[in-house]
Amino acid sequence: MPAPRSLIVSAAAVCAGLGVAACGSKAPGVQLAPSAGQTAASVPTTPTPPPALRTKPVVVIPKGPAPKKLVVKDLVTGSGKPAAVGQTVTVNYVGVLYQNGKQFDSSWQRNQPFTTALSNGSVISGWVQGIAGGSGIAPMRVGGRRELIIPPNLAYGKRGSPPTIPPNSTLIFIVDLLSVG
């Protein structure tokens, strides 16, 4: 039984359309991939963290008075690229007050990693020193989880950061370094 005429006409139209598309023409509503530049494979994405960094950490408040100097402790040692001052980093973090353990901020709560330049003015000095290293502190590496206990002079000082961070607060952060740009 021969094919109906409408089926033949439809098939011919599809083939003609494919032929035109294959020649580089642009159909309405279609965006062609660039011949050079970014493609889906080269668009930056947030990397999948290693298993040890896939759950929100629990912050434990140390006993005793708050330290007067920056305290850095690697909870998970990363093996990737090291962070350096001026680079862009992507992290997950939890921040709590040393005095009472109250959480004031968390990228985990927003379900969105935080990307920033690792420089004074972009983040507090305690982050720059605690993540990039220097003065006897090794730089943090991608894949690492680090606890930072930051005294007021390296955090928000006498002004605090109202309403969540009172003046002269020592802060505890647990930071997971996901990528360094």
C-alpha positions as CSV (number, residue, x, y, z in Angstrom):
1,M,0.0,0.0,0.0
2,P,1.5,3.3,-1.0
3,A,2.2,6.0,1.7
4,P,-0.4,8.8,1.9
5,R,0.6,12.0,0.1
6,S,0.5,14.1,3.3
7,L,3.1,11.8,4.9
8,I,5.4,12.1,1.9
9,V,5.1,15.9,2.0
10,S,5.8,16.0,5.8
11,A,8.8,13.7,5.4
12,A,10.2,15.9,2.6
13,A,9.8,19.0,4.7
14,V,11.6,17.5,7.7
15,C,14.5,16.3,5.4
16,A,14.7,19.8,3.9
17,G,14.8,21.4,7.3
18,L,17.5,19.0,8.5
19,G,19.5,19.8,5.3
20,V,19.3,23.5,5.9
21,A,20.2,23.1,9.6
22,A,23.2,21.0,8.7
23,C,24.4,23.7,6.4
24,G,24.7,26.2,9.3
25,S,21.5,28.1,8.8
26,K,19.6,29.3,11.9
27,A,16.0,28.4,12.4
28,P,13.8,30.7,14.4
29,G,14.3,30.1,18.2
30,V,17.4,28.0,17.7
31,Q,20.8,29.2,19.0
32,L,23.8,27.6,17.3
33,A,26.8,26.5,19.3
34,P,29.7,28.9,18.9
35,S,32.6,27.8,16.7
36,A,35.0,29.1,19.3
37,G,34.5,30.0,23.0
38,Q,32.5,28.5,25.8
39,T,30.5,25.4,25.3
40,A,28.5,23.5,28.0
41,A,31.6,21.5,28.9
42,S,33.7,24.7,29.6
43,V,31.1,26.6,31.6
44,P,32.3,26.8,35.2
45,T,30.2,24.7,37.6
46,T,30.4,24.2,41.4
47,P,32.4,21.0,41.8
48,T,31.0,18.0,43.7
49,P,32.6,18.0,47.1
50,P,34.5,14.9,48.3
51,P,32.4,12.6,50.6
52,A,33.9,14.1,53.8
53,L,32.5,17.5,52.8
54,R,29.0,16.6,51.8
55,T,27.4,17.2,55.1
56,K,27.1,20.3,57.2
57,P,29.7,20.2,60.0
58,V,28.9,20.5,63.7
59,V,30.8,23.3,65.4
60,V,32.1,22.4,68.9
61,I,32.8,25.4,71.2
62,P,36.1,24.9,73.0
63,K,36.2,25.3,76.8
64,G,37.8,28.3,78.3
65,P,38.3,31.9,77.3
66,A,38.4,33.0,73.7
67,P,41.8,33.0,72.1
68,K,43.4,36.4,71.4
69,K,45.1,35.1,68.2
70,L,43.8,33.3,65.1
71,V,43.5,29.6,65.6
72,V,43.6,27.3,62.6
73,K,42.9,23.6,62.7
74,D,42.5,21.3,59.7
75,L,39.6,18.9,60.2
76,V,40.1,17.4,56.7
77,T,43.3,18.0,54.9
78,G,42.7,18.8,51.2
79,S,44.9,17.6,48.4
80,G,43.9,20.0,45.7
81,K,45.1,23.4,44.6
82,P,46.2,25.7,47.4
83,A,44.4,28.9,48.1
84,A,46.3,32.2,47.8
85,V,45.5,35.9,48.6
86,G,43.7,37.5,45.7
87,Q,42.3,34.3,44.2
88,T,38.6,33.6,43.9
89,V,37.5,30.7,46.2
90,T,34.3,28.8,46.4
91,V,33.5,27.5,49.9
92,N,30.8,26.1,52.1
93,Y,30.9,27.4,55.7
94,V,29.2,27.6,59.1
95,G,29.8,30.6,61.4
96,V,29.0,30.7,65.1
97,L,29.7,33.0,68.0
98,Y,32.4,31.7,70.4
99,Q,30.6,33.0,73.5
100,N,27.4,31.0,73.1
101,G,27.6,28.8,69.9
102,K,24.8,30.7,68.2
103,Q,25.0,30.3,64.4
104,F,24.9,33.7,62.7
105,D,25.5,32.5,59.1
106,S,25.8,29.4,57.0
107,S,26.1,28.7,53.3
108,W,24.6,25.3,54.1
109,Q,21.4,26.9,55.3
110,R,21.1,28.7,51.9
111,N,22.0,25.5,50.1
112,Q,24.4,27.6,48.0
113,P,28.2,27.7,48.2
114,F,29.8,31.1,48.6
115,T,32.2,32.5,46.0
116,T,34.4,35.4,46.8
117,A,37.8,37.0,46.3
118,L,40.2,36.0,49.0
119,S,41.3,39.5,49.9
120,N,40.8,42.1,52.7
121,G,37.8,44.2,51.9
122,S,36.0,41.2,50.3
123,V,36.1,39.0,53.5
124,I,37.3,39.5,57.0
125,S,41.1,39.3,57.7
126,G,40.7,36.1,59.7
127,W,39.4,34.4,56.5
128,V,42.2,35.7,54.4
129,Q,44.9,34.6,56.8
130,G,43.1,31.4,57.8
131,I,42.4,30.2,54.3
132,A,45.3,31.6,52.2
133,G,47.9,31.0,55.0
134,G,51.0,32.9,55.8
135,S,52.9,33.6,59.1
136,G,53.4,29.9,59.8
137,I,49.9,28.9,58.6
138,A,49.9,26.5,55.6
139,P,47.4,27.5,52.8
140,M,44.2,25.6,52.7
141,R,43.9,23.2,49.8
142,V,40.8,22.3,47.7
143,G,39.0,19.3,49.4
144,G,39.9,20.5,52.9
145,R,37.8,21.4,55.8
146,R,39.3,23.9,58.3
147,E,38.2,25.4,61.6
148,L,39.0,29.0,62.1
149,I,38.7,30.7,65.5
150,I,38.9,34.4,64.7
151,P,39.5,37.1,67.4
152,P,37.6,40.4,67.1
153,N,40.6,42.3,65.6
154,L,40.6,39.9,62.6
155,A,36.8,39.8,62.4
156,Y,34.3,42.7,62.9
157,G,36.0,44.4,65.9
158,K,34.4,47.0,68.0
159,R,31.6,47.6,65.5
160,G,30.4,44.0,65.2
161,S,28.0,43.2,62.4
162,P,24.5,44.0,63.7
163,P,22.1,42.4,64.3
164,T,23.8,38.9,64.3
165,I,27.3,39.6,65.4
166,P,27.8,41.7,68.6
167,P,30.8,44.1,69.0
168,N,34.1,42.5,70.0
169,S,32.9,38.9,69.1
170,T,35.3,36.0,68.6
171,L,33.9,33.9,65.7
172,I,34.3,30.2,64.9
173,F,34.0,29.2,61.2
174,I,34.2,25.8,59.7
175,V,35.1,26.3,56.1
176,D,35.1,23.7,53.2
177,L,37.3,24.7,50.3
178,L,35.5,23.5,47.1
179,S,37.5,25.3,44.4
180,V,40.2,27.9,43.8
181,G,40.0,30.1,40.7
